[in-house]
Amino acid sequence: MSEATEVRVYQPSQDMVSNAAVSGMDAYKALCAEAERDYEGYWARLAREHVTWQTPFTRTLNEDNRPFFKWFEDGKLNVSYNCLDRNIEAGLGDKTAIIFEADDGTVTRVSYSDLLVRVSRLANALRSKGVKKGDRVVIYLPMSIEGIVAMQACARIGATHSVVFGGFSAQSLRDRISDAGAVMLITADEQCRGGKNIPLKPIVDEAFGMGGCESCKTVIVYKRTGGACNMVAGRDVWLHEALEGQADTCEPEWVEAEHPLFLLYTSGSTGKPKGVQHSSGGYLLHAILTMKWTFDIKPSDVFWCTADIGWVTGHTYITYGPLACGSTEIVFEGVPTYPDAGRFWKMIQDHKVTVFYTAPTAIRSLIKAADANDAVHPKSYDLSSLRILGSVGEPINPAAWEWYYQNVGGSRCPIVDTFWQTETGGHMITPLPGATPMVPGSCTLPFPGIQAAIVDETGNDVPWGQGGILVVKKPWPSMIRTIYGDPDRFVKSYYPADFQGRYYLAGDGAIRDAKTGYFTITGRIDDVLNVSGHRMGTMEIESALVAHPLVAEAAVVGRPDDLTGEAICAFVVLKRSRPTGDEAKQIANELRNWVGKEIGPIAKPKDLRFGDNLPKTRSGKIMRRLLRSIAKGEQITQDTSTLENPAILDQLAQTL
Ligand code: PRX
């Protein structure tokens, strides 16, 4: 955003300003100033006010072993206690915690008391199967009450969960079970999405068949559909059988604040996905604070985050944040386009949703559907219950922002464009709905206390109006603690020597508006792609491609896509001659499906092209910037003098 660009500024309504938890810009600035004055004191105050501790902490931040920071380290708590028991003790036992809507529209309501019983019974079952504090449990479940119960049950007994998104392949599941050294897996027979039953358990069996899952002694299977399901004697047990005879109460395991609540695997620029490890105390604090300040959550709200529990958004804003705040939330099993593209709007109407949080990709695809058919346009539904809208996962383009604001929010609801990452645990840069004037396409200003900044390659601040590298200058409570099993990679990835290990490196580029200082994220600066808000490493996709017997070499880049934000474009050299015509199409399809099986359908390249070779420098380095231009369909204007084989460019420019 430069000074010359005309920017529209949207002020929060007076009503919102008067009633929001952070009321007006002065209140926002006062919080930032408090953190500036006494950084540790600020976070300590908030941690005491918002989290219930079994043993209070006396030390706020320990930086002795930087960048392995510790927060509230001598405090003890239980995250599940904070999400369930403390709400019930406050009189919310009968309040609806979860409104679950299944793919077929069936609605189930669970109160806080019911949820505590369900979590306790499963926690007891896990204990009876030998799961102890610190053990890793992989959860491979569809969107379900059981998924949330499984995560909370792990938290209750101090087991560290690692949720694997239900769309990941057997290979990806196997790699995660193996890397985490999981002792148990919780899964389902099938999942229901878009009117179809999709098998899950066979994928689990395939993963186990690959070897490397030997640490995992028990597989608990939730019977979702009753479809055909092979049970391995001695290893597999039905969830309903595991729960039989278990007591309704379960004493929580009080854990240290730093105890790992979960691992969540995410893609990096090199090699295999990394197991991002989060803490209990600091993580919970930020989940609660962001619910209260970014979403302004109130007792009467009906909150709906449309993410899957397989991603960090589902962890913080489905499993932990809303429950820790005693709110009522929607959990949705299905997809936004089934039975038609009005599903989200109908659900908002039916359940009187007040705070709605979704991804730009979903909005863009629903705009397209609404343009084509009035019946699925938001105007055909009563969305008057809404008061706040949110966006997450990728940059929201101003046109989609405006549409969301006008058509879904009735030009009345603020939009919080929340920038954050798996590693950050919760929101980092975001408007606060009763304080921050909004500018479409900008995630505006840091959450109070978060020291976000933009620097150059040497770590020096760049002036506003000039693009650079997004960093966070001070550790914050909900930050990643390490990469599970690979502390060196943690240091190299996030506290690299380039900045003398001073700052957390987000991996994104950003620019601050010259006048307002508002942040706009300009995209990843590493080899990570963002397709429909899903994060994928180009190297991961390349490795999957070269694992195919026909493939000699592959290079993957991203290109802009109107619907998915970025699209995957793969350039492939086969071991045989370069195919053309129908044969090329057929092999391309085979390779796409192969990637789908290796990683998961979300990683299938949209665009796949064949060459006799790849553009390389004389020293053999693939020239990715050229490939990016080719993928975009741009004329090559860059200097190609160092290119060993310039003729290859024309070949690669041909789409199939
Ligand atoms: O590039 C940024 C983009 O998503 C990345 C983080 O992806 P992941 O760890 O999968 O977490 C997604 C959900 C928090 C970031 O490095 N990103 C996320 N939110 C935004 C965004 N880019 C622009 N604007 C956002 N609001």
Boltz pocket constraint, residues with backbone or C-beta under 6 A from the ligand:
constraints:
  - pocket:
      binder: B
      contacts: [[A, 266], [A, 312], [A, 313], [A, 391], [A, 392], [A, 393], [A, 394], [A, 395], [A, 396], [A, 417], [A, 418], [A, 419], [A, 420], [A, 421], [A, 422], [A, 423], [A, 429], [A, 443], [A, 506], [A, 507], [A, 508], [A, 521], [A, 523], [A, 524], [A, 530], [A, 533], [A, 534], [A, 535]]
      max_distance: 6.0
